[in-house]
Amino acid sequence: MSKLFLFGIGGTGARVIKSLAMLMAAGVPVNASRIVPILIDPDARNGDTVRTMNLLKLYKNIHAGIGKREHGFFKTDIATLQDVWNDKDGKLSSGFNFPFLANNETFENFIDYHNLSNRSQDLLSLLFGKQSRESTLEVGFKGNPNIGSIVLNKLTDSPEFNSFGKAFTPGDRIFIISSIFGGTGASGFPLLLKKFRSTESTYAGAGAIANSIIGALTVKPYFGLHDSDNSAIDSNTFITKTKAALSYYLHNLKGLNALYYLADTMHKSYQNSEGGEEQKNQAHIVELIGALSIIDFLDYRESELNEGRTVYHEYGLKSDAREVSQIGFGHLSAETKNLIGQPLTQLMVFAKHYTEHLRNASRHPYHETLELSKKLDTEPFYKDLTTFFQNHFYPWLKELHDNDRALRLFNLNGDLSLLINGGKPIKEGKVFKTAVDFTYLDGIFTNLRTSIIRDKSPRDFMELMYQGTGKLFEENIKPLP
């Protein structure tokens, strides 16, 4: 398997990558040796982008603590450009983003407007109004792809982009995530694709990149924004911008091997924030389905995608759910349910056991063998795992649960036996003949401990949790509703 360089442009790109990280944490199979997420957002303080970067760093730490495996929670390797390229000059940022703008830089300063000839100034004044020219780029392009298309050209000159080219090897793939109804995504996607496919590029790795397999996800409107006099963004223009961008894509978007389209007819209105720390949109089912498009793209063989044409994809639920405000397992196709149903359920069982019960399970043999009483609150690995569940996984599930359209796969509160939303209580166990609860799960872990625990490491702990929750699923949960 080869690497996937995953470009997430703007807030939508960041949120789709967040959903992908959750699926990988659950152990959903991803057909790549490494995922290299690259977040592109001129708004470095964007709340959605910052949350995703923090999640990726946490995932990376947890994966490093348990090492490479063929299966299990957090099995897929997430890497930064520093990880895949030896940065001898020390110019690369240590995170997952492309920093390429100075703080508080205005569009006028970026294009050196005041030093241009009078004729050039007149032309730019005709194309860009005074408010647009004097607008700071600190929080992005505020829904203006015409500005974004100019500014984003600069990112291809950054040390990060050059290192990406050096780290790219034949057989690696590229996937680009963007929305089509804003500013950053709508402008950044075609610009990146043109740069990747250019036969005139001279940066390192340009040849391999020009001949590589490239896929993309284009997200059409799936949410709205409240009207605000303090914001330059008006969600009433989203459809108009989408139509204009689609027309441009039709005639100018060349060189894609696969293109995925997503949208939703239910548009919940979020707080209208131009950017910065306040821009924290709720997780949405469209973003989770977007993450599935990345997994689907990687499952295609090169021969299936390299036929000189673009393969187009859309996604449909099992039943007509246009008027359904709450999506459960029963609305998902069999393919989707088979892919994510068991992994996400196992991770949910693990999360509940870890956060609600594990510290009280000290009398059980598996707990004693792993010496968890002295590790849970002291070792960095377990602290990171606690942070993942409490600060990322549970909030992500709750945001999906409370959104319109809502994704409600699990009961977020209540007993373990009522975990599956819309399903019957998990049936009595085969061994202990008692209802499924934390004590039942402790028994599974205890029975498995002698065949799994070798050196009392985090790897042993995670393998025990994975196999134990898998046994619970196989014996007591199937089939999903």
N, C-alpha and C positions, 0 to 999 in steps of 0.2 A: 504494500500500500504506500501511496505517496502523500505529500503534504497538500492541505487545502489552505490557500490564502483567502481569508474571508473578510471582505471589505464591507463594513457597516456604515452607511452614510447617514448622518443626521440622527435625530431622535428615534425615528422608526427603525433605522438600522441597528441602533443600540438595543432597542427593546426586543427585536427579533433574536439578536445574539444572546440576550439574557434568557429567553425561552429555550434556545438551543443548549445553553449551559445547564439549565435545569434538566432537560432530557438526558444529557450526557452524565449528569450527576446520578440520575436514576439507572444508568447503565444501558440506555438505548443504543443498539449497535450503530456505529458510524464508520463507514468504509474509508478511513484515512488513517495514516500513521500518526499524523499530527494536524491539529487545527491551529492556524495562526490568525487570530482575529486582529483586524486593523480598523479602528474606529476613526472616522473622518468627520470632524465637526468643528467649525471655527469657534463655536461657543464652548470653550474649554470647561466652563462651569455648569453646563447644561445638566440639570438634575438627573435626567434619564441616562445620559452618557456616563456621569460620575458613578451612579449606582451600578451600571454594567461593568465599568472598569474595576470597581471594588469587588464585585462578584467574581470576575475573571481572576483577579489576584488571589482571592480566597480559594477558588477552585484549584488553581495552580499549586498552591501550598498543600492542599489536601491530597491532590494526586501525587505530589512529590513524596509525601509521607508514606504512601502505600506502594508506589512503584508501578511499573508496567505490568498489566495482566490481560488475559484474553477475555475476561468477563468481570462483571461486578460494578458496584457503585464507583463513580469517578474514574472509570478505566481509560477513557480517551484522553490523550495528552493535549493540553492547551499550552501554546508557546508564544512568546513575544519574538519580535525581530531580533532582539539581543540573543535569544536562545538559539535561533537558527542561523545566525550569522555572527562571526567573530568580529566584534566592533573594536578594532585595534586603536582607532582614533578617539574613542569615547564620545562620539558625537550623537549617538542614538539616545532617545529617551528610554527609560526603563519600563515604561508602561505599554499599553495596547493602542495608543492613539498616535495620530500624526499631528504634532504641533507645528503650525506653519504661519501663524499670524501674530503680530505684535499686539499687546494689550491696548484696548481703546483706540485702535487704528480706525480711521474713517475711510470710506470708499474714495473720497477725494485724495487723501494722502496716499492710499494704496496705488492709485493710478497716476500720482504726481500731477494732479490736475492743474495747479497754479503755475507749473513750469512748462506747460504745453503751449503751443502756438495759439493765437486767437482763433484761428479757423478750427483747430482741434477742440478747443474749449467750447466753441459754438456748437459743434457737432455733438459733443458729449452732453451739453446742456439741453439739446433737443431730445436726446435719447433718455437722459436721466434727470428727473426733476431735482430741485435744490434740496428737498428733504431727503431724497435717496442718496444724493452725493455726499451730504453731510452726516448721514447716518453712520453710527459706529458699527463696526463689524464684530464687536466683542460678543454679541449674542446671536451671531449668524446673519442670514440674509433676509429674515423676516418675510418669507414667502416670495422673494424676488429671485427667480432662477436666472434672470438676465444679468443680475449682479454676480450671482454665484458662479456663472459660467466663466466670468473674467477672473474672479478672485481665485477659484480653485485651480486655475492653471499653475499657480505658484507651488502647489503641493508636489508636483512632479519634479521640482528642483530641490526638494528637501533631502537631507541625509537619510531619512527613513525610507523614502521612495527608492533611492539609489541602493540602499541595503536590501530592500525587497528584491530588486533585480538581481543582485549578487547571490541572494539566498535561493532564488528560484532555480529549480533543476528540471530537465525534461521529465515529463510524467506527472509533475505537480499540476494542480488545477486552481482556478480562480472562481470565486462566486461573489457577486455584488448585490447588496441589499439596499434598496432605496424606496422612498415614497415618491409619488409622481405629482402630488398636489401642493407641495411646499416650495422651498427655495433651494436648500442644500442638496437634497436627494435628486430632485428633478434635473438640476444642472450637473451634479457630480457624476451621475451614472453614465451619460453619453460621453462626457469628457474622458473618464477613466477608460471606457471601452475603446475609444478612438486612440488613446495613448498606447493601450496594450496591443492593439492590432496594427499599429503603424509599422510599415516596413522601412521607414526612414529614421526611426529612433536609434540612437547610438549608445544609450545607457547599457550598463552591464546586464546580461541576461535578456536583452530585448528580443533576440532571435527565438529563444525558447518560449518566451511569453507570447510572442506573436503567433506561434504555432500551437499554443496550448488549448486545452478544453476550458471554455469560459461559460459559466451560467449566471443567471441573474434572477432576482425577485423584484418585481415592480408592484408596489402596494398602492392601490387606488383608495379614495376616501373611505374611511371606516370609523371616523369620529368627527365631531364638530367642536367649535369653541364658542364660549359665551361672547356676546358683543361687548366690546370695551373701547372707550374713547382713548385709553392710555396705550393701546396696542395698534401697531400698523398691520397686524394680521387679521384678515376677515375670512372666516370659514365659508361665507356665502360665495366666495370666488373659487372654492376648491374644485367644483365640477367643471367650471370654465377652464381653469388651469389644467385640469386633467385632460380635457378634450384637446387643448392646444398642444400639450406635451405628447399625447398619443399620436397626433397628426405629425409632429416632428419625428417621433420614433419611427413611424411607418416609413418615412422617406429617407431617414438619415441613420438609423440604427443598423449597423452592419457588423457582422462577425461574431454573433452570439451562437453558441451551440444549443443552449436551452434557455427558455424564458418562461418564468412562472408569474402568473397574474393572480392577485388577491384583492378582494374588496368586501364590504358588508353593507347591507341596506339599512341596518339600525345604527344610527349615529348619535351616541351619547355626547353631550356637550361638556367639555372639560373647561377648567379655568383658562382664560386667555392670557398666557404669559409668553412674551416674546422670546424668552430664554432665561439663562442663568439658573440658579439653584431652585427657583420656584417651578421650573418646568419638570414636573414629575407626573406623567400621565399614568393612569391605571393600566396594569397589564391586561391584554385583550386576547381573545381566542384567535383573532386574525394573526397575531404575532406568533402564537404557538404553532398554528398551521404553517406560517412562514418558515419557522424552524424546520418543520417536516419537509419543506421543499429542498432544503440543503441536504438533508439525509437522502432524499429521493435522487437528487442530482448525483450524489456520490455512488449510488447503487448502479447507475448506468455504466456499461462497458464503454471504453473509448470508441470502439467500432460502431456503437449505436448512436453516438453523438457527433461523430466526425464524418458526416455524409454530405457536407457542403450545404446544409440547410439548417434552419433553426427549428428545434422541437419546442412546441408551445404547450403549456400546461395551465389548467385551472383546477380548482378544488371544489368538490361538492360534498355536502353532508349526505348521510344515508337516506334521509327523508327530507321532504320539502320543509325547511325550517325558517322560511322567510318571516313568519309571524311568531316563531317560537323564541321567547326571550331567555329561556334557560336550557342550555345544552348539557346533556348527560351522556353516559356511555352509549345509551341506546340510539343516539342520533349519529354516532360515528360509524363510518364504514367498517366492515370486518377487517380490512387491511390496516386501517389506522388503529383500531382497537387491539389487534394482534401485535402491532409494533410498540405501542406505548402503554397499553393497559396494565400488563403485569409489572413492567419496570417502575412506572409511576406509583402503582399500588404498593409495591415492595418498599419504595423510598418513603411513602407516607406512613406505612407501618413502622419502619425504622425510625422515622422522625418522632412519632408518638411515643414509642418505647424509649427512645433516647432522652427526650425532653421531659416526659411525664413520669417515667418509672425507673430508669436505669440506676439512679443514685440510691434508690430504695431497695435494690436487688442484691445487696452485698452478701446475703446469706447463700446465694446460689453458687454452685461449683464453678460455672463458667466465669462469673464475676471475680471469684477468688483467684482462679487460675491466671486470669489476665491482669490481676492486681489493679483493678480499676478504681478501687477506693482511694488510692494515692495518686492516680493519674488524671482523673477526670477534670480536676480543678487546677492542675499544675502543668501538665505537658501541653505545649503549643498546639499539637495536632488536635487534641480533644477540645481545646478552646476554640480553634478554628471551626471545628465541626458544630459546636454550639452556636457560634456566630452565623454560620451558614443556615442552620435551621431557623433560628430566631429572627435574624435580620434580613434574610433573603427568601428562603423557601416558603415559609408560612405567609409572609406578606404578599408574595407572588400569588399564592393560591387564593388568598383572601381578595386580592384585587381582581383576579379572574372571576371569583365567586360573586362579587358585588357589582361588576360592570354590566353594561347593556351593549351587546348581548352577553349574558353570563355563562361561564363554563363552570358547572357544578358536578364534578366527578366524585367528590368525597364530602362526607359530613365533617366539617372542620372542628366541630365540638361534639363531645359525647364519647360513649364507650367504643372500644376497639371493635366489638362485635357489630356495630352499626356504621362501620367505616365507609362502605360503598353507598353512595347516594342513590336512592331509588331502588336499592336491592333489599332482599330479605336479610335478617340477621345472619351472620356467619354461623354455619351449622356447628353442631357439637364435634369435638375432636375425635379422632380415631383411637388415640392412645389413652388419654386421660378421662374420656367420657364426660367432660365438663365443657361449659360454654367457653368460646375463645375469649381470652382476656390476657393481661400481661403475664400472669402466672403460667398460663398455657404456653406462651411464647418463651418464657424462661426455661420451661421444660425442654422445648425444642433445642434451644441453645446449649443446654447442659448435655443433652444426648449427642450433640454434634462436636462437642469441644475436643474430645480425644483424637478425632480424625482430622482436625483443622489446626488447632493451636500448636505451634512449634516453638516460637521464641518470645511469645507474649507481646509481639510488636503491634503497631497500628494496622499493619497488613493482616495479621491474624484476626484482629478484632473486626475489621471490615469484611473479611471473608466469612467469618462466623455470622455477622449480621445479614450478609447477602444470602448465604445458603439457608439460614434459618427462616428469613422472611419468604424466600422462595419455596421452602417446604410448606410454610403456612398457606401460601397462595395455592400451591398445587393440591393440597389436601382439603382445604376448607373454603376457598373463595371462588374458584371456577364453577360455572361460567359467569362472566361479568354480565350485568343486565343489558 
